């Protein structure tokens, strides 16, 4: 039988609405304590309806801030947000930035 370990310490941050020039700074500030703590950080984008290059840059900066101390797992991106992430190949900008597709959380 394989060993099983359960950890409850990895945060999931749920974002909603638009991540753009007006909101990216607030998002970065809110992520600050989690980035300083290190470790894996999951961002649930299932309720995000729009992201521009400013939001994209904030995501890359957050991954750079973590560096080798952890990773960012982006979960639930859909629609125009998913298209933006795909078209820009943002996962190549940082080796600690990972994307998980999920249709379950995406609004219909």
C-alpha positions in Angstrom: 0.0 0.0 0.0 1.2 3.5 -0.9 1.8 6.0 1.9 -0.6 8.8 2.3 0.1 12.2 3.7 -2.4 15.1 4.1 -1.3 18.7 4.5 -3.8 21.5 5.3 -1.3 24.3 5.2 -1.3 25.2 1.5 -3.5 28.3 0.8 -6.0 28.7 -2.0 -6.6 32.3 -2.9 -9.8 32.9 -4.9 -10.0 35.9 -7.1 -13.0 37.4 -8.8 -13.9 40.1 -11.2 -11.3 41.9 -13.3 -7.6 41.9 -12.9 -6.3 45.0 -14.7 -4.5 48.3 -14.2 -7.0 49.3 -11.5 -6.9 46.1 -9.5 -3.5 44.4 -10.1 -1.7 46.4 -7.4 -4.3 45.4 -4.8 -4.0 41.8 -5.9 -0.2 41.9 -5.6 -0.5 43.5 -2.1 -3.0 40.8 -0.9 -0.6 38.0 -2.2 2.4 39.6 -0.4 2.2 37.7 2.9 1.7 34.4 1.1 4.6 35.0 -1.2 6.9 35.9 1.7 5.8 32.7 3.5 6.8 30.6 0.5 5.5 27.2 -0.5 2.9 26.3 -3.1 0.2 28.9 -3.5 -3.0 28.1 -5.5 -4.8 30.9 -7.3 -8.4 30.0 -8.2 -9.3 32.2 -11.2 -12.7 30.6 -11.8 -14.5 33.8 -11.0 -12.2 36.1 -12.9 -13.9 37.6 -15.9 -11.1 39.6 -17.4 -7.3 40.0 -17.2 -5.1 42.4 -19.1 -1.3 42.6 -19.4 -1.1 44.3 -16.0 -2.7 41.3 -14.3 -0.5 39.0 -16.4 2.6 41.0 -15.3 1.5 40.8 -11.6 1.2 37.0 -11.9 4.7 36.7 -13.3 6.1 39.1 -10.7 4.5 37.0 -7.9 6.1 33.8 -9.3 9.5 35.7 -9.4 9.0 36.8 -5.8 8.6 33.2 -4.7 11.7 32.1 -6.7 12.9 28.7 -5.6 10.9 28.9 -2.3 7.6 27.7 -3.9 5.3 27.8 -6.9 2.1 29.3 -8.0 -0.6 27.0 -9.3 -3.2 28.8 -11.4 -6.5 26.9 -11.4 -9.9 27.5 -13.1 -8.9 30.1 -15.7 -11.5 30.1 -18.5 -12.8 32.3 -21.3 -10.8 35.3 -22.3 -8.5 34.8 -19.2 -7.6 31.3 -20.4 -7.1 32.6 -23.9 -4.7 35.4 -22.7 -2.6 32.8 -20.7 -2.5 30.5 -23.7 -1.6 33.1 -26.3 1.2 34.7 -24.2 2.8 31.4 -23.1 3.1 32.9 -19.7 4.0 29.6 -18.2 7.4 29.9 -19.9 8.1 33.2 -18.1 8.7 31.4 -14.8 9.4 27.7 -14.1 7.4 27.9 -10.9 4.2 29.0 -12.5 1.8 26.1 -13.3 -1.7 26.0 -14.9 -4.4 23.5 -14.2 -7.5 23.5 -16.5 -10.8 22.9 -14.8 -14.2 23.1 -16.4 -16.0 22.3 -13.1 -15.5 25.7 -11.5 -15.9 27.8 -14.7 -19.2 29.6 -14.9 -21.6 28.3 -17.6 
